[in-house]
Amino acid sequence: MSVPPLSDAVKQTCNALKQSATKQISEYEQRFASLKNLYSELLADLIRAGFSPSEAWRTAEEFFGQTSVRFAGVDGTMYSRPMFDMVIFFGGAYAATGIVTFSENTAPQVRYDKKTLQQSMGISSVVPMYINEIPEVDQAFFAQEQPGEVSPSKVLTDEGIISNATIANSIMTFSEYYLAFKLATDPKQETRIILLDRSLSVERASLLYDTSKMEFWTAKCSILGCRVDDVAVDVNDLALARHLVCNDGLGLPPPRADYLRYAMVNFARKRGKVTFEQIKAEFGVTDEKRARRIERALKNLVKKGILLEEDGVYKLNEKYASSWERIKKLTVNIGDNLFFAKPLGKESAGAMKIVKDGKEQWLTTLDIAFLTLFTLHMLMEECWKRRILLIGVTKDTAARDFKRQLVPIMHQEGLLKIQLKLEALQDLPNTDRMILQSASIFNSEQIQPPWSLIEYDSAFRTMLPDRQKRKGCVVGAIKNKIGLEKAFLKTYVQLSQAKTNPMLRSNVLLVDRLAYPEYDCKPESLVRFCNELSDGTLEPVETILFRDKDVPDKLQNLVMSILVAMAPANIPEAFGHNKALFIADKVAKWNYSQFKCVVDTTAAWILNNHKLRKFIFYMSTFRERRASIEQARRESH
């Protein structure tokens, strides 16, 4: 077969695109047809509307201790640019701040601080790095089989390295959580509401995954071995800080599955000395299989040196009694150096470098993932301690756990008031956002913004109905592992509709927030399941679920009142979103443009510096030389 001419190839590509796009649209039209009855068959009992300002006022006074509080919305930006044989990585986070005032009879009033660019908080870092150093620092290039080596399957051309580098994104993510932590702990700010342009539960799960391969820790983790209070950070310190999220009111960490050992460490830390029988009693363990798991976990902790055992009495090794405090100090020291420290001279370590054992080392993206995870845990701790409302708002999401996990589990447990045909769920659009957004349009009279879905535990995204259809049982979605329960609650919201055209509605947003025991751990909002492990052990999994719209949920009413008050009606591009996050995004974009201008100007200055000209030819890449010659040719015509 002969190769077709270029014009025919373009025509063929256009036809293929047209046919596939038409097919996709037709398929979605069929899926949307099944949404017309979804409200009466399912959503009528799961959607809340009519949020009470008087209840929000009372809850604010109760939760914050006052009815006028400061808030901050945090968003980030990143930039990377090759410059000769280096790449410049930039990441930063910026906050839009103000005051929200709650009233008994009217909606909350929001006042944004003026002169945002001059007065609002912001942190950033710039890291220049030679291209040949990037594969040693960036986790994207690490070899899975040989953790100490660069993966031979990765393309290591300059263009391939620059395109696949994740360093700027890692710095940006760390900066957002670190700025939120600084706002939470700054006595001058007294911030009581923090909004992040991220899904808190999904981000934590992602960070846990990024730091899950222990074989990489010794090979690629620079913070391992750092000395804090004259004690070196070891593997046990990192392992404990990854999962030791403690809140007694929420029962965290839970005494089940992989969290069992951390629950035991927390119990030993609080009690000083514990016995096997005391642990069983504390965790309510009465069956033999769960008792054997406690025995195995105790042996494992003793073997690792985390617990010390003498005559059947266990106590926490003094080194690990201070583990979390040392990890927090390390995180703050590195965070302050990365985002606040000014270079002191040629001998000082770079922003993304640390000095360990007298030698300068790069922080890897694995280190940054650890530090970001630790910062999130520190932020959660401060929010629980200081009664700060922590909210994540995500604009675009492909989440499907409402359709694929929550509804089938509620159906199996008989928690839905209407008998739903599960087969009908398969015909719905693929993502939860599209399902709810479309249902809102098709049922515009019954569903009127602002509205919110019921709140449910983020652990549901890692759960599935029991395969044997046993009531009260669930399984983990991947390798029978279920994520941390009672830490975050998630929901979907739609905040606005146009006054002139009620069918014109804002996008559905994913919102998740930190759970608070006094408000969320009530008998009517707790649902208990069992998970069968590979050895046949049945372990309890207690989740938070406001199972229908009639179950009281004070904090959701408070959060929705805040989000509705912050949904701007006069900014078209922020229609139905959050104004604080919108302003933070604008500030981030302005800083991005300023930094880009600085980098581009610096590159132009170097190129045009006659003293450096003889080096430029060898320092610059082929693409850079070609681009500069082509630009000069265009300018000459």
C-alpha positions, 0 to 999 in steps of 0.5 A: 500500500502506498503512503497517501499524500499529506492532504489525504492524511489530514482529511482522514484524521479529521473524519476519524476525529469527527466520528469518534467525537459524535459517538462520544456525544451520542453515548453521553446523550443516552446516559443523560436520559437516565438522569430524569428520574434520578432525583425522585429515585435517589437524590431527594433524600440525599440533597440538603438545601435551605441553609439557616443563617441563625443556626450558622450564627449559633454554631459559629459562636459555639465553634469559634467562640465568637461570631466574627472571625478571620479567614484565608484562602490559599492557592499556589503557582509554579513555573519551570524554564530551561536556561542553558544547561540548567532548569529554573524551578519556581513554586509558591503559595499566596493567601487572600484574607479577610473577615467573615461576620455571622448574624442571627437573621441575615446571611454572613457578611464577608469583608476582604482585606484591601491592598492584597498584593502588598499585605497578604501573606505569600511564600515562594522558592526558586531552585536552579538545578543542572539538568544532569542532576534532576534525575537524581533528585526527582522521584519520577526518574527513580528506578523501581527495581534499583532504588539507588539508581535512575530508571533505565527505561526513562528517556534521559534526553534534555527535553525528556528530563525537562518535560517529566520533571515534577520538582516545581509541582512538589515545591508548590504543593509543599508551599500551599500546606506550609503557608496554611500551617503558618497562618494557623499558628500565627498569633497575629493573624488569628485565622479561624477559617482556612480554605485550600484549592485542593481535596484534603483527603485525596492529597493525603492519600496521594502523599502516602502513596508517594512515600510508601516504598520503604526501599527508597527511603534509605536510597533517596531520602536525604532527611533520613539521618538528619539530627534534630535535638542531637538525635538522628531521624531514622526509618522508625521516625518516618514510619510513625510520622506518616500514619500517627494522626492522633485524635482521641475524640475521633478514635484516631488512629483506629485499632485495625489493619495497618493502623493497629501498631500506630494505635498501640504506640499512641496508647503506650505514649499516653499510658507510659506502660501497658500490658497485652490485656490492657491493650485488648481492653482499650481496643475492645478486642474479645475474639482470638484472631484479633488478639493474635494480631495484637500479639504479632504487632507487639512483637514487630514493634519490639523487634524494631525497637519502638516498644521495649518489653520487660516481663510482659510490660511494654513501654515506648522507647524514649527516643520515639516518645519525642519522635513527632516533636523532632519531625515537626522541628525538622519540617519547620526548619527545612520549610523556613529555609526553603521559603523564608531564608535569605542566601547568606553567601557562597558557602550557605546551602541552597534553598532545596539543599540541606547540610548533613554530616558536614556535607551538602545534599539535595532534597529529593522530591521524595523528601518534599513529599514526606515534608508535605505530608508531615505539614498536613498532619501538623495543620490538622493537629493545629486545627483540632487544637485551635478550633480552625475550620479547614476546608478543601474546595476542588473545581474540577474532579473526576471522582466517582466514589459517590456512584461506585462506592457510597450508593452501592454500600448504602443500598446493601446496608438498607440505608436508602429510603428508596429501593434503587436498581443498582444496574441503573447506576451503570447508565449514568455519566462517568463522574459524580460531578457530571451526574449531579450537575446534569441532575440539577439541570434535568430536575431544575424545579426540585433542585435549586442552588445553593444545595449540597449532598449529604456529608460522608466519610472520605474512607468510602472512596476506598471501600466497596460492598462485600463481594458475598453481599453480607450485610454489615461487611465491606472490603477495601477497594485495592488489596482490601485496604481501607483508608483512614476513617473519621478524618475528613468528610466530603460532599458535592455542592452547587452554589449559584444560579443566574437570576435571569435564567435559573437553568444557568447554574454554576459547576458542581464543586467537591468539598471536603473538610476536617472532621471534628469529634464534638459535631461529627461523632454522634450516634446518628452520624456513625455507621459501623462495618466489618472488614474481613482480612486475609486470615479471616479476622473480622475488624470493625470500621466505624465511619461518619455518614450523615445518611440522609438530609434529615440527620442534623449536621451543624458544621455542614450548615456553617460551611455552606453558609460560608461558601454561599457568602463567598460565591461572587455574583459579580465576577463571571469567571468565578461564578459559583466558585469561592472568591477568597480562592479566586483572589488567591489565584489572581495573586499567584498568577501575578507573582508567576508573571513577575517571576517569569519576567525576571527569569526571561530578562536574566536569560536575555541579559546573559545572552547579550553580555559580551563578556559571557558570549564566548561561553554561551555557544557551548552552554546553550542547547541546540534548540536554544541556539536555533530559536535565537537565530530564528528570532533574529532572522524574523526581527531583521525582516 
